[in-house]
Structure formats: C-alpha cells, structure tokens
Amino acid sequence: MNRKKIVTFGEVMLRLSTSSFSRFTQASQFVALYAGSEANVAASLSLFQISAEHVTRFPNNDLGKAAVQSLNKYGVETKHIIYGDERMGVYFLENGAMQRSSKIIYDRFDSAFAHIKKGMIDWDDVLNDASWFHWTGITPAISQGAADVCMEALLVARKKGITISGDINYRRNLWQYGKSADQVMPGLIEYTDIIIGGTTDIENSLGVKASSYEKACVQAMKKCPAVKKITSTHRESISSSHNKISARLWNGKELLNSKEYDLTHIVDRVGAGDAYMAGLIYGWVKGKTDQDTIEFAIAASALKHGMEGDVNLCTVDEVETLVKGENIGKLLR
C-alpha cells in the first residue's frame, strides 16, 4: 500500500435493487448493498492496493454501522466518519434489459449526510497524510451544508498542496435547496486540478457552451485556471444490454482518445463512471502517461459492466490484461 492515501468525500446510501432483471412492480424482495459515487472510487482504489479513506456522515444506528462495515470489507479506511440522528439515504434500482431502460428511484431527503455542517469534520487531521482528494457534483447538490463542507475540504487540500479531482456530474433533480449548480460549482471547481465531465456537465456547472468537447474544455480552463486536465467517458447506448464506451481527455495541449469497448450483455452499469475515476487516479498516482492512464481507466470501466453492485471488484492485473487485449472472456484456472 502507498503511504500517502487518497481521500474521498460524499454520501453513501443503501441500495435496494430488484433481483435479477425484475421490475419494481414484480419485486417481492430487494438485494441490499451500500454505495455512493465517491465511496465507490475509494473501494476500487483499495482493491488496486492504493490506500484510500472515505469521509461521510451516517445515521447513528445499525444501518450506519452496516455501511461502515461494507466499506471496511473493501479495505477502505473509515476512522473520520461522523454520525447523526437522521436517516440513511436510500435508492432503488431496477436493472433494464434489451430495449427496456434501467430505472432509479431516490429516497434521500433529510438524510444524515444532508445535515452535515461546517466544523463537523477536522479536515486538517483528515488530510494530514493524503496525496489526493476527490469530490463529485453530487455532494454540493444535496444541501447547503454539504456544499459548505466540501469547500472546507478543498481549501485545506489546496493549502496542503494535495491534488484535487472533481467529477462534476450534474444531477438536475438534486438541486432543491434554493441554489443552482452554476451558483455553487464554479467556486468549487476553482480549487480543482482535474475535472471529469461531459459538455452538458460543463455547461450546467460553469455556463460554458461550445460546439465541441475540445472547445468546451478550453473555455472551462480559461474560466477556472487551476484546472489542468478535463476528461470524460463517451457512451453509445444501443440498448440497456449493449453499449459502446470510450474516453477522451483534454490536457491543455491536445485531445486524447482511448480505444472503444463494445459491451454486450451488460450485467450492471451503475458505478461505471466511478470505476473510470478510480482508474484515472491509479494511473496518475503510478506515473502513467495521460494516454496510458485513460486506457487503463476505460478498461476498468468496461470490466465494471460485467459485475453486480456499484463497486468495480477488479484487480490491477485484470485491468492491465484487458488493456493489452489478453485473456478476454477466457476460463482462467
């Protein structure tokens, strides 16, 4: 394990999914897991043998304890997690198949994380031995308190010279507390070194409209000079079961593109973006070039589509084998 840890911050929810490919109206039981975008990144990095810690706020009950245990199972450090009297956020998942789309229903209002406030977390202590801090656009969309605490973390991370990444994914339905994304996100992105987002995310977060991804990235960097790299995945959805994915990265000088993966018979696509993010962090922490990093990251994302749950359970060797095009789909023994 690396001495310097990666720290992620965000809400973890109880995921309740229908068994197999059942519809909500058919379900008589649900499969329970605990997951959150940022925590998925930490879990994947831990499985890549990179030291990772997740910071969040849980309800002070057995569901909170179970969520902590689920993170510990992947080797994620949880010593700075805090607790409150409110509830656990929940989301329900119905996996689509063929031409039927997947569906997610969120039930996260008034969660313990939504009630987080400035001063509750000692970020100086949390980030004391960190080399990287990761946040997403989901967190500041949940509540003013969550946005304030995210900014607290960014200010401390910047002061300590820690690399900061932000997946600026725009979730329109989450922004319900009186602020819009374009009012909050620019201030957070201002302190971020690497952002992950497509043209829609960039437009909704920074107000940047452009005719191409490259032009959007150029304008975003002019608006937020601290940003050094912008990347995203590109997905072509042929059906719920069949997608094609690739990645692109603007490093301030040129637009790099990864190879494309043709994914048929998808098992579970939730968490694929988090698998990509973890792959990016792994590649750059290990000193890979930008091109090699996005190839590793998109391969990790591709593999995630073949397993249930939010977390990419792959090892580094499995990802690198796919990058090289070896042992694809073979029976290994």
N, C-alpha and C positions, 0 to 999 in steps of 0.2 A: 504494500500500500504506500502511496505517496504521503509524505509528511504533511504537506500543505493540502488542506481539504477544500472541497467545493461546497458552498453553502447555497441552498435553495430556500425560497420563502413563498408560502401560499397555502390556500385552503385544501384540506383533504376531506373528501366526502365518502359516505357509504354508497357504494354502487350496488344496485339491485337489478340484475338482468334476468330476463326470461330464459328458461332452459332451452338449449339448442336454438332453433330459429322460431320459437313460438311467438305469437302476437300477444300484446298486452291483454287483449280480450280473451285469450285462451289460457293465460297463465294461472296455475294453481299454486305455484311456488316460484321463488326467486333465488338466484345464486348471489351470495353476498361477498363483496370484496371492498377494500378501502383504496381510494385512489384520488389523485389530484395532479394536474399537469406538472407542476414544479416537483412534487414528490416522485412522480414517475421518472423524471430526469435523474434525481438523486439515486433512486433504486437501480436504474440502469447503469449509472456510473459505478456504483458499488459493485455490481456484478462484473464490471470491466476492471475491477481491482483498483479503483480510484476512491480515495477516502471522501465520503460525502456526508453532509448533515442537512437535515430538513428542519426548518423552523415554522411553527404554526401555532394555533390556539384551538384546543379541543374542549368539549364538554367534560366536566369532572365526573364522569360516570363510566360504566363498563364499556360503552361504545368507544369512548375516548381511549380507554386502556387497550381495547382490541385494535384500534387504529395504530397506536404506538407499536404494539407487538407485530403488526403487519409490516411496518417499516423496518423494525429490528430484524425481521426474518430475512430481509434482503441485505442486512449489514449496514443500514443507514443509521447514523448517529442521531439521537433524539433528546439529548440532555437539556437543550434550551427550549423545549416545547413548554408552553404555558397552558393553563386551564381556566375555565369559567363555568358559570351556572347555566348557560344557554344550551341549545340543542346541537346535534350533529346534522350537518347538511347532507342531503340525500339526492342521488339522481338515479332514475330508472332508465334502463336500456333495452330496447327491442332491436336485435340484430336483423337487418334486412337480408334478403337473398334474391338472386337474379334481378329482375326489374323492380322489386319492392324495396323501397328505401328503408334505411335504419331510422329509428326514432329515439330521441332522448327527452325525458321529462325531468325538469329540475324542481327540487323542493328544498331550497337552501335559505329561504328568508329567515332572518332572525337567528342565524347560526352563531355558535361561539366565536368563530373567526370573524364574522361580520361586526362583532362588538369589540374587536381589538382596538386599542388606543395608543397614542404616543406615550412613551415612557414605560410601557409594559415589558419591553424586551431590551436587554442591555446589549446593544449591537456592538459596542466596543469589545465586550467579552466574547460574543459570538464569533466575530470576525478576526479575533486576535491571531489565529493561526490559519487563516484562509488565504487562498490564492485567487479564488474566483467566486463571484456572487451572481446568482441567476434569479430573475423575476419574470413574470408574464403580465400581459394586459388584463388578465382576468382579475388579478388582485385589486388594483385601484378601481375596478368597476364595481366591486362588491359593496363598498361603503367608504365614507369619508375617512373613517378611522383606518381602514386598511390602506387607503392611498397615502395617508399621513405616515404610517409606519413603514411603508415601502420607501418613501422619500427619506425617512430617518436612516434606513439601512444604506441607501445609495450614497448619502452624504458621508457616512462613516467609511464605507467601502472606498469612495473616491479619496478621502483623506489618507487612507492606508495604502493607496496605490494598487488596489485589488482590481483585477479585470472584471468588468460587469457586462453581462449579456441580458437581453430582454426579448422575449418572444411577445411581440406587440399585438397578438391576436385580438381582433375586435369582436366582442360579443354584444351585439346591439341590445338584447333583452336584459342584460345585466345592469346597464347604466340607469338606475332607477332612484338614486338618492338626491337628484337635483343638479348634478354636474354631468356634462357630456365629455366624451373621450377627448375631443380637441381642446377642452379646457384644462384637462389634467395630464394627459400623456406627454405633451411636449416638454413639460418641466422634468419629467422622469427620464425621458429619452435623452435630454440634455447631458445627463451624467453617465450615459451608457456607451460602451465601446463597440458592442456588436449587437445588431438587432436582427430579428427573424420576423419577416412579414412580407406578404404579397402586396400588390398595388392597392387593393382595397383596404388592407390594414394601414398602409402608409397614408392613404387619402383620409381615412377616418380619424387617424391619430394625429396627423401633422397638417392636414389640409392641403396636401400636395397632390395635384392632378397632373398626370403626364400620359403621353401617348404610348410609352413603352416602359418596361420594368427598369431598364438601364437609366432612362431619363428620370424616372421617379426616384431612383437611388441617388442620383447626382443631386437632385433638388433637396432630398432629405438630408444629405450630408452638408449641404450649404446652410440649411436651416439649423442643423444640430452638428456643429463641427467636431464634437467629441467622438462621433460615430465613425469608426474606421472600416467596418465591413457590414454589408447587408446581404442577407441570404433568405431563400425560401424554397419550399418544395413546390413542384408543379404536378397537379393530378388531373388525369383524364379519366372520368368515370363512364365506362361503357355500361356497367350495371353495378349493383351492390356487390356482386361476387367477382367482378372483373374490372380492375383499374390499371392504369399505367402511371408510374410516378418517376420523377426525375428531380434534380435540384439545380439551382443556379445561385451564383454568388458574385456580388459586385464588391471588389476590394479597393475601389477608389481609382483604379487604373484600367481594369478590364473586366468583362463579364465572363465568368467561367461557368461551364455547364457540365453536369455529370452524365453518365450513361443512364439510359432509361430501363426500368424494370417493368415487365409485363406480368401483372399479378392476377392470376385466375384462381377461382375457388377460395376467396378471402374468408378467413375464419373470424377475425375481429380487427377492424381498422382503428378503433379507439386507442389513442396513445401513440399512433404512428409518428405524429409531429414531435412528441416528446422523445421518442427513440432517435429521431433525427437530431434533435438538440443535444442529447447526450453524446451522440456520435461526433458532433462538431466539437464539443468541449473536450472529449477524449483526444481527438485528432490534434487540436491545437496545444493541449497540455503536453502531448507527447512529441511536439515539434514537427508534425507533418506539414507539408506544404498545403496551401489553400485547396489545390486540386485534389490532392490525396485525401484531405480532410472531408470534402464534400462527397467523395466517392465512398469513403468509409461510412459517413453519416447516412447517405441514402441507402446503402446496403443494409445498415442496421434498421432503418425504417421499413425496408422491404420485408425483412425477416419478421418484424413485429406483426405484420398482417397475417402470419401463419400461426398465431397462438392466441389463446383466450386471455382476457384480462387487459388491464391498462398498461402493464409493465412489460418491457422488452426483456425476456429472460435469456437472451443470447450471450455467449461469451465472445471475447475479442477474437479468438481463433475462428469461431463460426462466421463472424462478420468478415474477417480478412479472407477467409476461404471463398466466400461469395464474391467479394471484390475481384478475386483472381479467377472466378468462374469455375472453381473446382468443387467436386462432390455435390453438385446441385441435385437435391432430391434423392440422393442415394441412401441405401441402407448401410449405416456405419456400424461395424462391430469388430 
